[in-house]
Amino acid sequence: MAQRMEAALRQRLRDAADRWGIKGLAAVVAAGAFIPIDGRAITYVQGELGITPDVALTLSVVAAVASAAAVLMLPRRRLPVVALGPVCWILLSVWTTLSVGSYVVARTARRPLNLAWYGLGASAVVILPMTTGAAIGIPGLAREDLPSVLGSVVLFVWLPAVLGLWSKARREVIESLEERAAQLEREQAARAEQARIQERARIARDMHDVVAHRVSLMVLHAGALEVNAKDTATADAAELIRTTGREALGQLREVIGVLKSTGAADGPALGPHPTLADLDQLLDQSRAAGIPVRRHDAGTPKRLPTLLEHAAYRVVQEALTNVHKHAGTAPTDVALHYHDADLEITVSNTAAPHRPVEALPGSGMGLVGLRERVELLDGVFTAEPRRDGGFTVSARFPVPEPALEERA
């Protein structure tokens, strides 16, 4: 979470720098059109060339607007600022546009030869007019002024080019580090996924070796007991045990298939999940085990999504399992309330009988799993003891809009 927040903040700073940095640079370049690099330029323009101050100001304004517009076109279009830099230098000795053009070429040139050709051309543009007097902004200089001219070349052409090369190298290093970090993250995610697949396969093997084997033995013994039973009650009880065991084996195979699967393409072909239509069969199994279960329905039943009905079925199933474990044959009420916008399920049992209840093995995670299942469907789950010593499990599922429209 902290890394995501840091990355988002960094991206915001980059966006702000790109948005306001270009505008600030355009303002600086526009102001540079009014700042000559040599005080003799103004006298030369107004005196020897006979250009009035108003005309000189107009030229500076045109250069400033054109330079600012060229900068604002960055980074979509680089050619305007690159071409305008030498032109502004020749006409009015505007050094800001020339420097920006040199920086842009160095930072975006795909081949070093392109930068070399531009650097030589820009250097010639600076040196020749200043030494031959061809520039309008600055009169011809004597040859003893050549060192200062070369200094201008270094300052206005090559120094920005060096800064552009440094920025380009820094950007490439950062992109390389980001790509490497992304690759490491993908590799870590792949390793974690592989570890999860291996752990799921191990759990599937353990469940198959331990649970499936013992349930299969239970089903076989129940079948033998049913065949050799001497009375009808024993045969019926054995048949119930055998049927329940076979259903448990089927569901266990489905769970093992899910654990073994690594994706949708090779997933197991699961059978239909139990829904509220199978609720009476579930209650009959509990009644056959000696638990007096009563069902209460309120409201108008309606078609619900299969996933919601399956979750509701599991709520009732796990609640009855808890009654088996902790309350024995305590009377239990199962209530389904169909409201306009939701489905409410309540499973409530009275206090456990005074006689000891046989302890059944369990993980203790049933209610936790139910809560997660209900909350995944945006529902509300509660499980709490009653004042009379019993226990109540309740779940409320919101009905999606399509189901409401079908009912209407």
Beta strands, then each sheet from edge to edge (+ up, - down):
strand 1: 293-299
strand 2: 332-338
strand 3: 342-349
strand 4: 380-385
strand 5: 391-398
sheet 1: 1+ 2+ 3- 5+ 4-
end
